[in-house]
Each structure stands twice: as C-alpha cells, then as structure tokens.
C-alpha cells in the first residue's frame, strides 16, 4: 500500500506552523432596536425617537488563536456608513499582516464575495498568509468571531 502524501499547501503549513486567524464582518444600525415596551392597559405603547436614522456602522474583526491559550487577541476595524467590500477587506488584511510582523498565519472565514475577490487572492498568495480556508455555507456557529458580535 502506498504512502499518502499531503498537498503542497498543507505541507507548507505544517512546516511553518502558522497562527489560525478567524475573520468575519458585521453591520450595526444606529436606530434603536426595541423588542418590547410598557404602557398602561388599553393604551398603545409609544416609543419616542429623534429621527429615523438609516446610519450604520460596518465592522471587520479577526480572532487570532496563538499557541498559548490564555490570551486570544482580537483585531477589529469600524467603517461608518460603508459596506464591507474587497478594498476594505484588503486594507484590513494588510494591517493584520503588519501586526504579525512576518509571522505566518492562515485565514478561516466565510464565503463572502469580497473574500474571493481577485485582489484579495493575489494579496494572500504574495503575503505572509500561508493560505485560507472557507467555512461551510450557512454555518456561522463554526466561526468564533460570530460570538463577538452577539
């Protein structure tokens, strides 16, 4: 029986021992979210609000899982009134790579279109990132950054 070989990327990852980095994005509306209110019996509860704000804040966060488990760093960035797209992801990845100061890392993230963009793929192939792993579709419970948003 032949000996099983690992793929080149997996072999490189085993040799370099990169830090796993879980990355995710989220958005927050600036309007208050009220699930229930109080009013005297028979009266409709009224919620007063200054205006109908449509402002939002998008956020990108990364949880880094180092070898020592007592400290898990979280890097994040806020983008007011913007949606997360490939240039914002690329900018965040550049800053993240600078934080690692040449240490190798690999990304674990969802299948957002911005993650699969050409500029992001070219950055990952040329930078200090060893590679990336896409999570299964519709499985947010597999990404620990989702728990940061809650």
N, C-alpha and C positions, 0 to 999 in steps of 0.2 A: 504494500500500500504506500502510495506517495506521501510525501510530507507537504502539508498545506502551507502556502505562503500568504503573507499579508500584502495588501495593496501598498503601493509606494507611499501614499499619504499617511496611512496608518503606521507604517514603519518609521517614517519621519517623526510622527507624533510620539511614538514610543521612545524614540531616541532623545528627543528634545524635552520631554515631559512638560508640555505646555499647561498653562493655567486655564481651566474652563471658565468661560465668561457667558453668563445668561443675559440676553438683551431683549428689551421689549419697549413698546411705545404705548402711550395712553393719552387721552384728552379729557379735559375738565371744563365744564361750562361754568360761567361766573354767576348765572342765575341760581337762586337758592332752590334746593330740592326738598319739598315738604311732602312727607308721606301721610301725615295725619294732623288734624287740628282739633281745637276745642271750641265749643260755643254752647250757650245755654240751650236747653231742649226746645226745639221748634224754630231756632234761629240758624240760618246758614252761616257757617264759619267764614270769616273774611280774612284774607292774608294780604297785608299791605306791603307793597314793594315799590321802590322808587321808579324803576323803569323796567322794560322788558329787555334785559341785556342779552345780546347774542354774542358777547365776547367769550372767547375760550382760550385755554392755555394747553398746548400740546407738550408732552414730556417724553424724554427718552431716558431710560435707566439701564444700567448694567450691574449685575451682581458678579463679583469675582470670587471664585472659590479657591483660595490658596491651600497649600499643604497643611498649614496649621489651622485647625478648625475653630479656634477660639475667637477669630476676628474675620468677618466677611465684609470686605469693603464694597460700598455701593457708590457708583458714579452716576450722576444724573445731570440733565440739562433741560431747562424750560424754554419754550418758544411761544410767546404770547401772540395770539391771533394768527397762527400759522398751522398748516397741516404738515405732518412729517412726510417728507419725500426723499428721494435719493441724495440730493445735495446735503440735506440736513443730516442724514444717516452717515454720509461720507465724512462730514465735518466732525461728527461725534466720534467716529472710528479713528480719525487722525488724532484727536485729543486723547482718546483712550490708549492708543499706541504710544503716545508720548508719556503717558502716566506709567506705562510698563517699562520704559527706558530700555528697550531692546530685548526684554524677556519675551519668550514666545507665548502665545495664547491662541485658543481656538474659540469660536463663537457658537453658541447654541441659541437659535432664535426661530421665530415662526416664519411662515411663507409669505410675508408681506411683499408686495411688488417692489418696493424700494430696496429690500434686501437682495432681490435677484437682479437688480439693475446692472448694466454693463460697467458703469464707473465703480460701483461697489465691488463687483467681481474682480476687476483689474487691480483695485487697491489691495484686496485680500491676497491676490496672487503675488504681488510685489512687496508687500509689507512684512511686518513681524508676525502677522497672524498665520498660524500653521494651516488653518482651514476653517470650515464652518459646517455645522450640522443643522439641518432643518427639522423642526419638530413635526409630529404628525398633525394633520389638519384637524381643526376643532378639538384640540386637546390643551386648553390653557392651563390645566392643572399640572402639566409637566414642566412648566416654566416657573421657577420660584419668584421671578420678578413680578408676576401677576399678583402675588400676595402683598407686594409693596403698595400696589395701587389700592388695595382694599384696606 
